[in-house]
Amino acid sequence: MEIDVDKVWAGIREAASIARNEEELRIRVSNIIENEVISKFEGVKHAPIKYECTLISGVRPDALYGHVIIEYKAPGKLSTEREI
């Protein structure tokens, strides 16, 4: 199993540069993660991918990959220190 991290990173950067809103970014990045990372683990049991689920803590992450939480922001949203 081999994951090309540079390819994944380049895909995420490209998705961020062309996405017009948070939902479009989520779809593009989710496809990259599923196609370039998760698909490499064929035959390995993994937790189902969940989108916009509610955790016991009450937190609603945009995506949950097993124990990895992803919170998407609209392109440009994190360009100011206040938003970060």
N, C-alpha and C positions, 0 to 999 in steps of 0.2 A: 504494500500500500504506500503510495507516494502522493503527497499533497504539495502542489506548487504554490507556496505562500506568496511569492511575488505575483503570480497570476491572480490569486484571490485578491490581494491588496490592490493591484491595478484595476481589477473589475469593480471593486468597491469605490475606488477614487473616480472611475469613469461614471459609475451610477450616480455618485454625489454631484458630479459636474453637469449631468444632463437631466436629473430628476427635477420636476417643477414643484413638487410638494412632498410632504412626509409619506403619504401613502404610496406614491410612485417610487420613492426611495426604498421603502420597506419591501415592495414587490421585487424590485431589481436586486437588492442585496440578498433577500431570502433565496431568490433563484440561484445566485452565485454560491451561497453557502450550501444549498441543497445539491447543486450540480458538481461543485468543485471540492467539497469537503465531505458531506454526509454520504454521498453516493460511493465514496472510496471505501467505506466500511461495510461493503456487501457481506452478508453472512454474519455480521456482528449485530447482536440485539442492542438497540438503543431506544431511549425514551422517545415517544412521539413528539413531534414538533407542535407547539401550541402558540397560537397568536391571540393577543389581547385577552389573556386569561386572568383570573383573579387568584392571587396566592393567599395562603392562610393569613399572612401579615396584612392583607388588604391592598397590597401593591398590585398594580395592573401593568405589567411589562408589555411592550409591543410584541416581543417574541421570546419564547422560552425553548431552548434547545437543551434538554436534560437539566443540568444545573447552570447553564449559561444564559444569562438574561441580557437581552438587547433592547435598548430604548432608542428609538429613532427620533430624530428632530428634522424639521424641514430644512432644506438647503439654505445656508446663510444664517440660520437661527443661532448658531453658536459663534458668530463672528464678533460678538462683544463679550467682555469679561463678565458683565452682569448676567448674561444668559447662560454662561458656562456654569 
